[in-house]
């Protein structure tokens, strides 16, 4: 793996919340560090309530990770558009994030260590 991206196991248990609900909790999350960007927590899809996520048509390309697909979070009161992303077929150097989701944190979405 290049020195630009580092992936390691996230210690402890991590939770993602949106719309007043817990979307997932994991003790198998990963931390991805990429250059000077903020560290990101990647949750295994198996630990996320995927019934609350709808895949959108949005895509992006990262020269280091590959092509990402996006998901909106659907709650009782709102839809948080493109709130999460995933690399379904990431580049070999970052293959550990395959099958994982990462969430944009903000007013409507929180990612926290318990």
Backbone torsions as a table, in degrees:
resi	resn	phi	psi	omega
1	UNK	NA	144.5	179.7
2	UNK	-68.4	162.8	176.9
3	UNK	-72.9	-14.4	-177.5
4	UNK	-71.3	-36.1	179.9
5	UNK	-120.3	133.2	177.4
6	UNK	-129.0	133.3	178.4
7	UNK	-122.2	132.0	177.8
8	UNK	-144.4	163.5	178.0
9	UNK	-69.1	137.8	176.9
10	UNK	-84.5	122.9	-178.8
11	UNK	-69.7	145.6	175.3
12	UNK	79.2	-159.7	-178.4
13	UNK	-111.7	136.5	-178.9
14	UNK	-119.2	148.1	-179.2
15	UNK	-132.7	147.6	172.0
16	UNK	-122.3	131.7	-178.9
17	UNK	-125.6	145.7	174.8
18	UNK	-154.9	141.0	176.8
19	UNK	58.4	31.5	179.1
20	UNK	79.3	4.9	-178.5
21	UNK	-121.2	150.5	172.9
22	UNK	-84.0	120.3	178.6
23	UNK	-87.7	-24.6	-179.6
24	UNK	-175.0	156.2	177.3
25	UNK	-142.4	134.2	-174.8
26	UNK	-146.9	140.8	168.5
27	UNK	-106.3	12.3	179.2
28	UNK	-120.3	23.4	-179.1
29	UNK	-73.4	161.5	178.0
30	UNK	-119.3	148.6	171.9
31	UNK	-106.6	127.2	176.8
32	UNK	-111.6	122.8	174.5
33	UNK	-107.1	129.4	-177.2
34	UNK	-134.5	103.3	179.3
35	UNK	54.4	-131.1	-179.6
36	UNK	-94.1	6.0	179.1
37	UNK	-72.3	156.6	176.6
38	UNK	-61.4	145.7	175.3
39	UNK	-62.6	145.0	-179.7
40	UNK	-122.9	142.9	176.5
41	UNK	-97.3	127.6	177.1
42	UNK	-109.0	122.0	-178.7
43	UNK	-98.2	136.8	172.5
44	UNK	-60.9	136.5	178.8
45	UNK	-56.9	-32.6	-179.5
46	UNK	-62.4	-20.1	-179.1
47	UNK	-98.7	5.4	-178.6
48	UNK	-112.9	139.7	176.0
49	UNK	-75.8	86.4	-173.9
50	UNK	-64.3	-16.1	177.4
51	UNK	-62.6	-21.2	179.4
52	UNK	-90.4	-2.7	-177.3
53	UNK	-115.2	134.9	175.0
54	UNK	-118.4	127.5	176.9
55	UNK	-68.2	137.8	179.2
56	UNK	-105.0	-179.4	177.5
57	UNK	-84.9	-4.9	-177.1
58	UNK	-71.0	136.7	174.3
59	UNK	-138.0	161.2	173.1
60	UNK	-148.8	165.6	179.1
61	UNK	-127.6	130.4	174.0
62	UNK	-112.6	129.7	-179.3
63	UNK	-65.5	-17.9	-178.5
64	UNK	-98.3	-29.4	-175.0
65	UNK	-110.8	-29.7	-179.0
66	UNK	114.6	-150.0	-175.8
67	UNK	-96.7	131.2	-179.6
68	UNK	-107.8	145.8	169.8
69	UNK	-111.2	155.2	-173.5
70	UNK	-119.4	157.5	-178.4
71	UNK	-134.9	140.8	171.4
72	UNK	-97.5	147.8	175.8
73	UNK	-96.7	125.7	-179.0
74	UNK	-107.4	116.0	177.5
75	UNK	-110.7	178.9	179.1
76	UNK	-61.0	-35.4	-172.3
77	UNK	-105.8	-15.9	-175.0
78	UNK	-158.9	167.3	171.1
79	UNK	-117.8	125.3	179.2
80	UNK	-98.1	100.4	-171.2
81	UNK	-68.6	135.7	174.8
82	UNK	49.4	46.3	-175.9
83	UNK	-84.1	-13.0	-178.4
84	UNK	-142.3	157.2	177.3
85	UNK	-141.3	162.7	-177.9
86	UNK	-150.1	145.6	173.4
87	UNK	-106.0	101.0	-176.3
88	UNK	-70.7	-33.3	178.8
89	UNK	-134.8	69.3	-176.8
90	UNK	-67.9	163.9	176.0
91	UNK	-60.8	154.8	-174.2
92	UNK	-54.3	-39.3	-177.0
93	UNK	-64.2	-21.4	-178.6
94	UNK	-122.7	27.7	-175.0
95	UNK	-59.7	-18.2	179.4
96	UNK	-62.6	-23.3	-178.2
97	UNK	-87.0	-1.2	174.7
98	UNK	-59.9	136.4	179.9
99	UNK	78.6	14.0	179.8
100	UNK	-119.3	158.2	176.4
101	UNK	-121.9	145.8	174.6
102	UNK	-124.1	145.2	-174.4
103	UNK	-117.7	140.1	170.1
104	UNK	-72.5	124.4	178.2
105	UNK	-90.2	145.3	179.6
106	UNK	178.7	-153.5	-177.6
107	UNK	-61.3	-32.7	-173.8
108	UNK	-103.5	-13.6	-176.8
109	UNK	-132.0	130.2	178.2
110	UNK	-123.9	136.3	173.8
111	UNK	-120.7	121.2	-173.5
112	UNK	-139.2	150.4	172.1
113	UNK	-89.8	132.2	179.1
114	UNK	-81.9	NA	NA
